[in-house]
Amino acid sequence: MKKACILSIAIMMLPSILAAKVVDSLYFDARGSFNQEIHNGKYIPRFMADHLNFNIYGHISDNITYRVRQRLHVWGDAENPFKATDWLCVNWQATPKLKLYAGKTAALIGGYEYDSPAIDVYFYSRFCSGLDQGYVFGVNMDYRFLPDQSVIVQIGNSPLSNGFKKELAYNLAWGGQFAKWWKTIWSVNFIEDRYGGMINYLALGNHFKFGNVAVDIDFFNRAGIGQNDPLFTDYSIIGKVIWSIHNWNLCAKFGYETNKAHNVNSYGQAYDRVILPGTESVYGGCGVEFFPLHNDRLRLHAIYFADTFSNVHNIQLGMTWRFRVIKN
């Protein structure tokens, strides 16, 4: 009853928001699918509703903007009342080069799989899907020192702790490019976890564009503070390729993730709580996307994906659609 009341109030307020003329873009997007899961010789078919999101972009003044993205298929709880809210932030363009923003945004971890909107990702690495929360409240500073180069600093709640706990994350990222065909999202992160430890991430996301072929290569190195062998013993490598042909996309993605068994502290506790010591996994899949309207308002997909950790194979057919209410 309480959830229905909140949603009703939000719908009733919508005309007032539109009348204020501060909304630049408002739309809903949704994704649904039929998934055939195969595990140990068992076939589990099901229809699924994957996403239903409410998105607003708007402005308060010429140099102050805001963004909201609410997942309508998820509800908050007492521990994390804003669990269903991905974006809820205000941005101040203080100077042509400096932007300050505060509120709930994506935790500033590099990598293109992590940075992609969830509705556009059919299957994730264990690392990206294993964080307690991918979106956190905090403050951010974005300084664009060259037209295509930015340094971003974020201090916010920890993605390794749920809700509004005392654990924090200290993130520094560079978004830029070495050439027109090579863009980057690189970050260095120091993240407190709910067990009293701190872990360092080095995330190197690379996006290459060659004509109608796009390639993403992500590398995540993880190391606890005080860990021996901090490089190349706890890491993920992810590669994705998309070949666009008219209104078709041919897609493939593969990843390798490992954490050596010796990456524990003197008490036998894991430095990394997401990819546990002794883990080694390969995952991947391929598929096709079709855009019948030649734009992003309607997308059909057919994909196959699996991983060696769970040994589950999936064949999926689905559709993504967007309902645009306002577009300026």
Contacts in CASP RR format, 6 or more apart in sequence:
PFRMAT RR
TARGET T0000
AUTHOR 0000-0000-0000
METHOD contacts of the structure
MODEL  1
MKKACILSIAIMMLPSILAAKVVDSLYFDARGSFNQEIHNGKYIPRFMAD
HLNFNIYGHISDNITYRVRQRLHVWGDAENPFKATDWLCVNWQATPKLKL
YAGKTAALIGGYEYDSPAIDVYFYSRFCSGLDQGYVFGVNMDYRFLPDQS
VIVQIGNSPLSNGFKKELAYNLAWGGQFAKWWKTIWSVNFIEDRYGGMIN
YLALGNHFKFGNVAVDIDFFNRAGIGQNDPLFTDYSIIGKVIWSIHNWNL
CAKFGYETNKAHNVNSYGQAYDRVILPGTESVYGGCGVEFFPLHNDRLRL
HAIYFADTFSNVHNIQLGMTWRFRVIKN
3 75 0 8 1.000
7 72 0 8 1.000
17 23 0 8 1.000
17 56 0 8 1.000
18 26 0 8 1.000
18 326 0 8 1.000
22 58 0 8 1.000
22 59 0 8 1.000
22 60 0 8 1.000
23 56 0 8 1.000
23 57 0 8 1.000
23 58 0 8 1.000
23 326 0 8 1.000
24 57 0 8 1.000
24 58 0 8 1.000
24 59 0 8 1.000
24 65 0 8 1.000
24 326 0 8 1.000
24 328 0 8 1.000
25 55 0 8 1.000
25 56 0 8 1.000
25 57 0 8 1.000
25 58 0 8 1.000
25 324 0 8 1.000
25 326 0 8 1.000
25 327 0 8 1.000
25 328 0 8 1.000
26 55 0 8 1.000
26 56 0 8 1.000
26 57 0 8 1.000
26 324 0 8 1.000
26 325 0 8 1.000
26 326 0 8 1.000
27 55 0 8 1.000
27 322 0 8 1.000
27 323 0 8 1.000
27 324 0 8 1.000
27 325 0 8 1.000
27 326 0 8 1.000
27 327 0 8 1.000
28 52 0 8 1.000
28 53 0 8 1.000
28 54 0 8 1.000
28 55 0 8 1.000
28 322 0 8 1.000
28 323 0 8 1.000
28 325 0 8 1.000
29 51 0 8 1.000
29 52 0 8 1.000
29 53 0 8 1.000
29 55 0 8 1.000
29 119 0 8 1.000
29 320 0 8 1.000
29 321 0 8 1.000
29 322 0 8 1.000
29 323 0 8 1.000
30 49 0 8 1.000
30 51 0 8 1.000
30 52 0 8 1.000
30 53 0 8 1.000
30 320 0 8 1.000
30 321 0 8 1.000
30 322 0 8 1.000
30 323 0 8 1.000
31 49 0 8 1.000
31 50 0 8 1.000
31 51 0 8 1.000
31 119 0 8 1.000
31 318 0 8 1.000
31 319 0 8 1.000
31 320 0 8 1.000
31 321 0 8 1.000
32 47 0 8 1.000
32 48 0 8 1.000
32 49 0 8 1.000
32 50 0 8 1.000
32 51 0 8 1.000
32 318 0 8 1.000
32 319 0 8 1.000
32 320 0 8 1.000
33 47 0 8 1.000
33 48 0 8 1.000
33 50 0 8 1.000
33 301 0 8 1.000
33 316 0 8 1.000
33 317 0 8 1.000
33 318 0 8 1.000
33 319 0 8 1.000
34 45 0 8 1.000
34 46 0 8 1.000
34 47 0 8 1.000
34 48 0 8 1.000
34 316 0 8 1.000
34 317 0 8 1.000
34 318 0 8 1.000
35 45 0 8 1.000
35 46 0 8 1.000
35 47 0 8 1.000
35 48 0 8 1.000
35 314 0 8 1.000
35 315 0 8 1.000
35 316 0 8 1.000
36 43 0 8 1.000
36 44 0 8 1.000
36 45 0 8 1.000
36 314 0 8 1.000
36 315 0 8 1.000
36 316 0 8 1.000
37 43 0 8 1.000
37 44 0 8 1.000
37 45 0 8 1.000
37 46 0 8 1.000
37 312 0 8 1.000
37 313 0 8 1.000
37 314 0 8 1.000
38 44 0 8 1.000
38 312 0 8 1.000
38 313 0 8 1.000
38 314 0 8 1.000
38 315 0 8 1.000
39 310 0 8 1.000
39 311 0 8 1.000
39 312 0 8 1.000
39 313 0 8 1.000
40 311 0 8 1.000
49 73 0 8 1.000
50 73 0 8 1.000
50 119 0 8 1.000
51 71 0 8 1.000
51 73 0 8 1.000
51 118 0 8 1.000
51 119 0 8 1.000
51 320 0 8 1.000
52 71 0 8 1.000
52 72 0 8 1.000
52 73 0 8 1.000
53 69 0 8 1.000
53 70 0 8 1.000
53 71 0 8 1.000
53 72 0 8 1.000
53 86 0 8 1.000
53 119 0 8 1.000
54 68 0 8 1.000
54 69 0 8 1.000
54 70 0 8 1.000
54 72 0 8 1.000
55 68 0 8 1.000
55 69 0 8 1.000
56 66 0 8 1.000
56 67 0 8 1.000
56 68 0 8 1.000
56 69 0 8 1.000
57 65 0 8 1.000
57 66 0 8 1.000
57 67 0 8 1.000
58 65 0 8 1.000
58 66 0 8 1.000
58 67 0 8 1.000
59 65 0 8 1.000
59 66 0 8 1.000
60 66 0 8 1.000
60 90 0 8 1.000
63 92 0 8 1.000
63 93 0 8 1.000
63 94 0 8 1.000
64 90 0 8 1.000
64 91 0 8 1.000
64 92 0 8 1.000
64 93 0 8 1.000
65 90 0 8 1.000
65 91 0 8 1.000
65 93 0 8 1.000
66 89 0 8 1.000
66 90 0 8 1.000
66 91 0 8 1.000
67 87 0 8 1.000
67 88 0 8 1.000
67 89 0 8 1.000
67 91 0 8 1.000
68 85 0 8 1.000
68 87 0 8 1.000
68 88 0 8 1.000
69 85 0 8 1.000
69 86 0 8 1.000
69 87 0 8 1.000
69 88 0 8 1.000
70 84 0 8 1.000
70 85 0 8 1.000
70 86 0 8 1.000
71 84 0 8 1.000
71 85 0 8 1.000
71 86 0 8 1.000
72 84 0 8 1.000
74 83 0 8 1.000
74 84 0 8 1.000
75 83 0 8 1.000
75 84 0 8 1.000
76 82 0 8 1.000
76 83 0 8 1.000
76 84 0 8 1.000
77 83 0 8 1.000
79 162 0 8 1.000
79 163 0 8 1.000
80 133 0 8 1.000
80 162 0 8 1.000
80 163 0 8 1.000
80 164 0 8 1.000
82 88 0 8 1.000
82 104 0 8 1.000
82 137 0 8 1.000
82 163 0 8 1.000
83 133 0 8 1.000
83 163 0 8 1.000
85 104 0 8 1.000
85 135 0 8 1.000
86 104 0 8 1.000
86 106 0 8 1.000
86 135 0 8 1.000
87 104 0 8 1.000
87 105 0 8 1.000
87 106 0 8 1.000
87 135 0 8 1.000
88 103 0 8 1.000
88 104 0 8 1.000
89 101 0 8 1.000
89 102 0 8 1.000
89 103 0 8 1.000
89 104 0 8 1.000
89 105 0 8 1.000
90 101 0 8 1.000
90 102 0 8 1.000
90 103 0 8 1.000
91 99 0 8 1.000
91 100 0 8 1.000
91 101 0 8 1.000
92 99 0 8 1.000
92 100 0 8 1.000
92 101 0 8 1.000
93 99 0 8 1.000
94 100 0 8 1.000
96 144 0 8 1.000
97 143 0 8 1.000
97 144 0 8 1.000
97 145 0 8 1.000
98 141 0 8 1.000
98 142 0 8 1.000
98 143 0 8 1.000
98 144 0 8 1.000
99 141 0 8 1.000
99 142 0 8 1.000
99 143 0 8 1.000
99 144 0 8 1.000
100 139 0 8 1.000
100 140 0 8 1.000
100 141 0 8 1.000
100 142 0 8 1.000
101 139 0 8 1.000
101 140 0 8 1.000
101 142 0 8 1.000
102 138 0 8 1.000
102 139 0 8 1.000
102 140 0 8 1.000
103 137 0 8 1.000
103 138 0 8 1.000
103 139 0 8 1.000
104 135 0 8 1.000
104 136 0 8 1.000
104 137 0 8 1.000
104 138 0 8 1.000
105 135 0 8 1.000
105 136 0 8 1.000
105 138 0 8 1.000
105 140 0 8 1.000
105 154 0 8 1.000
106 114 0 8 1.000
106 115 0 8 1.000
106 134 0 8 1.000
106 135 0 8 1.000
106 136 0 8 1.000
107 131 0 8 1.000
107 133 0 8 1.000
107 134 0 8 1.000
107 135 0 8 1.000
107 136 0 8 1.000
107 154 0 8 1.000
107 156 0 8 1.000
107 159 0 8 1.000
107 169 0 8 1.000
107 171 0 8 1.000
108 140 0 8 1.000
108 152 0 8 1.000
108 154 0 8 1.000
108 169 0 8 1.000
108 171 0 8 1.000
108 172 0 8 1.000
108 173 0 8 1.000
108 187 0 8 1.000
108 189 0 8 1.000
109 159 0 8 1.000
109 171 0 8 1.000
109 187 0 8 1.000
109 189 0 8 1.000
109 201 0 8 1.000
109 203 0 8 1.000
110 173 0 8 1.000
110 185 0 8 1.000
110 186 0 8 1.000
110 187 0 8 1.000
110 203 0 8 1.000
110 204 0 8 1.000
110 205 0 8 1.000
110 218 0 8 1.000
111 185 0 8 1.000
111 187 0 8 1.000
111 203 0 8 1.000
111 204 0 8 1.000
111 205 0 8 1.000
111 216 0 8 1.000
111 218 0 8 1.000
111 220 0 8 1.000
112 185 0 8 1.000
112 205 0 8 1.000
112 206 0 8 1.000
112 207 0 8 1.000
112 216 0 8 1.000
112 218 0 8 1.000
112 240 0 8 1.000
113 121 0 8 1.000
113 124 0 8 1.000
113 125 0 8 1.000
113 128 0 8 1.000
113 216 0 8 1.000
113 218 0 8 1.000
113 238 0 8 1.000
113 240 0 8 1.000
113 253 0 8 1.000
114 128 0 8 1.000
114 203 0 8 1.000
114 218 0 8 1.000
115 185 0 8 1.000
119 320 0 8 1.000
120 320 0 8 1.000
122 301 0 8 1.000
122 303 0 8 1.000
122 305 0 8 1.000
122 316 0 8 1.000
123 253 0 8 1.000
123 283 0 8 1.000
123 284 0 8 1.000
123 285 0 8 1.000
123 303 0 8 1.000
123 305 0 8 1.000
123 314 0 8 1.000
125 236 0 8 1.000
125 238 0 8 1.000
125 255 0 8 1.000
125 257 0 8 1.000
125 283 0 8 1.000
126 236 0 8 1.000
126 257 0 8 1.000
126 274 0 8 1.000
126 275 0 8 1.000
126 279 0 8 1.000
126 281 0 8 1.000
126 283 0 8 1.000
126 307 0 8 1.000
126 309 0 8 1.000
127 220 0 8 1.000
127 222 0 8 1.000
127 236 0 8 1.000
127 257 0 8 1.000
127 274 0 8 1.000
127 275 0 8 1.000
130 274 0 8 1.000
131 159 0 8 1.000
131 160 0 8 1.000
131 274 0 8 1.000
132 158 0 8 1.000
132 159 0 8 1.000
132 160 0 8 1.000
132 161 0 8 1.000
132 162 0 8 1.000
132 194 0 8 1.000
133 157 0 8 1.000
133 159 0 8 1.000
133 161 0 8 1.000
133 162 0 8 1.000
133 163 0 8 1.000
134 159 0 8 1.000
136 156 0 8 1.000
136 157 0 8 1.000
136 158 0 8 1.000
136 159 0 8 1.000
136 169 0 8 1.000
137 156 0 8 1.000
137 157 0 8 1.000
137 164 0 8 1.000
138 154 0 8 1.000
138 155 0 8 1.000
138 156 0 8 1.000
138 157 0 8 1.000
139 154 0 8 1.000
139 155 0 8 1.000
139 156 0 8 1.000
140 152 0 8 1.000
140 153 0 8 1.000
140 154 0 8 1.000
141 152 0 8 1.000
141 153 0 8 1.000
141 154 0 8 1.000
142 150 0 8 1.000
142 151 0 8 1.000
142 152 0 8 1.000
143 150 0 8 1.000
143 151 0 8 1.000
143 152 0 8 1.000
144 150 0 8 1.000
145 151 0 8 1.000
148 176 0 8 1.000
148 177 0 8 1.000
149 174 0 8 1.000
149 175 0 8 1.000
149 176 0 8 1.000
149 177 0 8 1.000
150 174 0 8 1.000
150 175 0 8 1.000
150 176 0 8 1.000
151 172 0 8 1.000
151 173 0 8 1.000
151 174 0 8 1.000
151 175 0 8 1.000
152 171 0 8 1.000
152 172 0 8 1.000
152 173 0 8 1.000
152 174 0 8 1.000
152 175 0 8 1.000
153 171 0 8 1.000
153 172 0 8 1.000
154 169 0 8 1.000
154 170 0 8 1.000
154 171 0 8 1.000
154 172 0 8 1.000
154 173 0 8 1.000
155 168 0 8 1.000
155 169 0 8 1.000
155 170 0 8 1.000
155 171 0 8 1.000
156 168 0 8 1.000
156 169 0 8 1.000
156 171 0 8 1.000
157 163 0 8 1.000
157 164 0 8 1.000
157 165 0 8 1.000
157 167 0 8 1.000
157 168 0 8 1.000
157 169 0 8 1.000
158 165 0 8 1.000
158 167 0 8 1.000
158 168 0 8 1.000
158 169 0 8 1.000
158 191 0 8 1.000
158 192 0 8 1.000
158 193 0 8 1.000
158 194 0 8 1.000
159 169 0 8 1.000
159 191 0 8 1.000
160 167 0 8 1.000
160 169 0 8 1.000
160 191 0 8 1.000
160 192 0 8 1.000
160 193 0 8 1.000
160 194 0 8 1.000
160 199 0 8 1.000
160 273 0 8 1.000
160 274 0 8 1.000
161 167 0 8 1.000
161 192 0 8 1.000
161 193 0 8 1.000
161 194 0 8 1.000
162 194 0 8 1.000
165 194 0 8 1.000
167 191 0 8 1.000
167 192 0 8 1.000
167 193 0 8 1.000
167 194 0 8 1.000
167 196 0 8 1.000
168 192 0 8 1.000
169 189 0 8 1.000
169 190 0 8 1.000
169 191 0 8 1.000
169 192 0 8 1.000
170 189 0 8 1.000
170 190 0 8 1.000
170 191 0 8 1.000
171 187 0 8 1.000
171 188 0 8 1.000
171 189 0 8 1.000
171 190 0 8 1.000
172 187 0 8 1.000
172 188 0 8 1.000
172 189 0 8 1.000
173 185 0 8 1.000
173 186 0 8 1.000
173 187 0 8 1.000
173 188 0 8 1.000
174 184 0 8 1.000
174 185 0 8 1.000
174 186 0 8 1.000
174 187 0 8 1.000
175 183 0 8 1.000
175 184 0 8 1.000
175 185 0 8 1.000
175 186 0 8 1.000
176 183 0 8 1.000
176 184 0 8 1.000
176 185 0 8 1.000
177 183 0 8 1.000
177 184 0 8 1.000
178 184 0 8 1.000
180 209 0 8 1.000
181 208 0 8 1.000
181 209 0 8 1.000
181 210 0 8 1.000
182 206 0 8 1.000
182 207 0 8 1.000
182 208 0 8 1.000
183 206 0 8 1.000
183 207 0 8 1.000
183 208 0 8 1.000
183 209 0 8 1.000
184 204 0 8 1.000
184 205 0 8 1.000
184 206 0 8 1.000
184 207 0 8 1.000
185 203 0 8 1.000
185 205 0 8 1.000
185 207 0 8 1.000
186 203 0 8 1.000
186 204 0 8 1.000
186 205 0 8 1.000
187 201 0 8 1.000
187 202 0 8 1.000
187 203 0 8 1.000
188 200 0 8 1.000
188 201 0 8 1.000
188 202 0 8 1.000
188 203 0 8 1.000
189 200 0 8 1.000
189 201 0 8 1.000
189 202 0 8 1.000
189 203 0 8 1.000
190 198 0 8 1.000
190 199 0 8 1.000
190 200 0 8 1.000
191 198 0 8 1.000
191 199 0 8 1.000
191 200 0 8 1.000
191 201 0 8 1.000
192 198 0 8 1.000
193 199 0 8 1.000
193 273 0 8 1.000
195 269 0 8 1.000
195 273 0 8 1.000
197 224 0 8 1.000
197 225 0 8 1.000
198 224 0 8 1.000
198 225 0 8 1.000
199 222 0 8 1.000
199 223 0 8 1.000
199 224 0 8 1.000
199 225 0 8 1.000
199 271 0 8 1.000
199 272 0 8 1.000
200 222 0 8 1.000
200 223 0 8 1.000
200 224 0 8 1.000
200 225 0 8 1.000
200 230 0 8 1.000
201 220 0 8 1.000
201 221 0 8 1.000
201 222 0 8 1.000
202 219 0 8 1.000
202 220 0 8 1.000
202 221 0 8 1.000
203 218 0 8 1.000
203 219 0 8 1.000
203 220 0 8 1.000
203 221 0 8 1.000
204 218 0 8 1.000
204 219 0 8 1.000
204 220 0 8 1.000
205 216 0 8 1.000
205 217 0 8 1.000
205 218 0 8 1.000
205 219 0 8 1.000
206 216 0 8 1.000
206 217 0 8 1.000
206 218 0 8 1.000
207 214 0 8 1.000
207 215 0 8 1.000
207 216 0 8 1.000
208 214 0 8 1.000
208 215 0 8 1.000
208 216 0 8 1.000
208 217 0 8 1.000
209 215 0 8 1.000
212 243 0 8 1.000
212 244 0 8 1.000
212 245 0 8 1.000
213 241 0 8 1.000
213 242 0 8 1.000
213 243 0 8 1.000
213 244 0 8 1.000
214 241 0 8 1.000
214 242 0 8 1.000
214 244 0 8 1.000
215 239 0 8 1.000
215 240 0 8 1.000
215 241 0 8 1.000
216 238 0 8 1.000
216 239 0 8 1.000
216 240 0 8 1.000
216 241 0 8 1.000
217 237 0 8 1.000
217 238 0 8 1.000
217 239 0 8 1.000
218 236 0 8 1.000
218 237 0 8 1.000
218 238 0 8 1.000
218 239 0 8 1.000
219 235 0 8 1.000
219 236 0 8 1.000
219 237 0 8 1.000
219 238 0 8 1.000
220 235 0 8 1.000
220 236 0 8 1.000
220 238 0 8 1.000
221 230 0 8 1.000
221 231 0 8 1.000
221 232 0 8 1.000
221 234 0 8 1.000
221 235 0 8 1.000
222 234 0 8 1.000
222 235 0 8 1.000
222 259 0 8 1.000
222 271 0 8 1.000
222 272 0 8 1.000
222 274 0 8 1.000
222 275 0 8 1.000
223 230 0 8 1.000
223 231 0 8 1.000
223 233 0 8 1.000
223 234 0 8 1.000
223 271 0 8 1.000
224 230 0 8 1.000
224 263 0 8 1.000
224 271 0 8 1.000
224 272 0 8 1.000
225 271 0 8 1.000
226 265 0 8 1.000
226 271 0 8 1.000
227 234 0 8 1.000
227 263 0 8 1.000
227 265 0 8 1.000
227 271 0 8 1.000
228 262 0 8 1.000
229 260 0 8 1.000
229 262 0 8 1.000
229 263 0 8 1.000
233 258 0 8 1.000
233 259 0 8 1.000
233 260 0 8 1.000
233 262 0 8 1.000
233 263 0 8 1.000
234 258 0 8 1.000
234 259 0 8 1.000
234 260 0 8 1.000
234 263 0 8 1.000
234 271 0 8 1.000
234 272 0 8 1.000
234 275 0 8 1.000
234 277 0 8 1.000
235 257 0 8 1.000
235 258 0 8 1.000
236 255 0 8 1.000
236 256 0 8 1.000
236 257 0 8 1.000
236 258 0 8 1.000
236 275 0 8 1.000
237 255 0 8 1.000
237 256 0 8 1.000
237 257 0 8 1.000
238 253 0 8 1.000
238 254 0 8 1.000
238 255 0 8 1.000
239 253 0 8 1.000
239 254 0 8 1.000
239 255 0 8 1.000
240 251 0 8 1.000
240 252 0 8 1.000
240 253 0 8 1.000
241 251 0 8 1.000
241 252 0 8 1.000
241 253 0 8 1.000
242 249 0 8 1.000
242 250 0 8 1.000
242 251 0 8 1.000
243 249 0 8 1.000
243 250 0 8 1.000
243 251 0 8 1.000
247 290 0 8 1.000
247 291 0 8 1.000
247 292 0 8 1.000
247 294 0 8 1.000
248 288 0 8 1.000
248 289 0 8 1.000
248 290 0 8 1.000
248 291 0 8 1.000
249 288 0 8 1.000
249 289 0 8 1.000
249 290 0 8 1.000
249 291 0 8 1.000
250 286 0 8 1.000
250 287 0 8 1.000
250 288 0 8 1.000
251 286 0 8 1.000
251 287 0 8 1.000
251 288 0 8 1.000
251 289 0 8 1.000
251 303 0 8 1.000
252 284 0 8 1.000
252 285 0 8 1.000
252 286 0 8 1.000
252 287 0 8 1.000
253 284 0 8 1.000
253 285 0 8 1.000
253 286 0 8 1.000
253 305 0 8 1.000
254 282 0 8 1.000
254 283 0 8 1.000
254 284 0 8 1.000
254 285 0 8 1.000
255 282 0 8 1.000
255 283 0 8 1.000
255 284 0 8 1.000
256 281 0 8 1.000
256 282 0 8 1.000
257 275 0 8 1.000
257 279 0 8 1.000
257 280 0 8 1.000
257 281 0 8 1.000
257 282 0 8 1.000
257 283 0 8 1.000
258 275 0 8 1.000
258 278 0 8 1.000
258 279 0 8 1.000
258 280 0 8 1.000
258 281 0 8 1.000
259 272 0 8 1.000
259 275 0 8 1.000
259 276 0 8 1.000
259 277 0 8 1.000
259 278 0 8 1.000
259 279 0 8 1.000
259 280 0 8 1.000
260 277 0 8 1.000
260 278 0 8 1.000
261 277 0 8 1.000
261 278 0 8 1.000
262 277 0 8 1.000
263 270 0 8 1.000
263 271 0 8 1.000
263 272 0 8 1.000
263 277 0 8 1.000
264 270 0 8 1.000
264 271 0 8 1.000
264 277 0 8 1.000
265 271 0 8 1.000
270 276 0 8 1.000
270 277 0 8 1.000
271 277 0 8 1.000
279 309 0 8 1.000
281 307 0 8 1.000
281 308 0 8 1.000
281 309 0 8 1.000
282 307 0 8 1.000
282 308 0 8 1.000
283 305 0 8 1.000
283 306 0 8 1.000
283 307 0 8 1.000
283 308 0 8 1.000
283 309 0 8 1.000
284 305 0 8 1.000
284 306 0 8 1.000
284 307 0 8 1.000
285 303 0 8 1.000
285 304 0 8 1.000
285 305 0 8 1.000
285 306 0 8 1.000
286 303 0 8 1.000
286 304 0 8 1.000
286 305 0 8 1.000
287 301 0 8 1.000
287 302 0 8 1.000
287 303 0 8 1.000
287 304 0 8 1.000
288 301 0 8 1.000
288 302 0 8 1.000
288 303 0 8 1.000
289 299 0 8 1.000
289 300 0 8 1.000
289 301 0 8 1.000
290 299 0 8 1.000
290 300 0 8 1.000
290 301 0 8 1.000
291 298 0 8 1.000
291 299 0 8 1.000
291 300 0 8 1.000
292 298 0 8 1.000
292 300 0 8 1.000
296 322 0 8 1.000
297 321 0 8 1.000
297 322 0 8 1.000
297 324 0 8 1.000
298 319 0 8 1.000
298 320 0 8 1.000
298 321 0 8 1.000
298 322 0 8 1.000
299 319 0 8 1.000
299 320 0 8 1.000
299 321 0 8 1.000
300 317 0 8 1.000
300 318 0 8 1.000
300 319 0 8 1.000
301 316 0 8 1.000
301 317 0 8 1.000
301 318 0 8 1.000
301 319 0 8 1.000
301 320 0 8 1.000
302 316 0 8 1.000
302 317 0 8 1.000
302 318 0 8 1.000
303 314 0 8 1.000
303 315 0 8 1.000
303 316 0 8 1.000
304 313 0 8 1.000
304 314 0 8 1.000
304 315 0 8 1.000
304 316 0 8 1.000
305 313 0 8 1.000
305 314 0 8 1.000
305 316 0 8 1.000
306 312 0 8 1.000
306 313 0 8 1.000
306 314 0 8 1.000
END
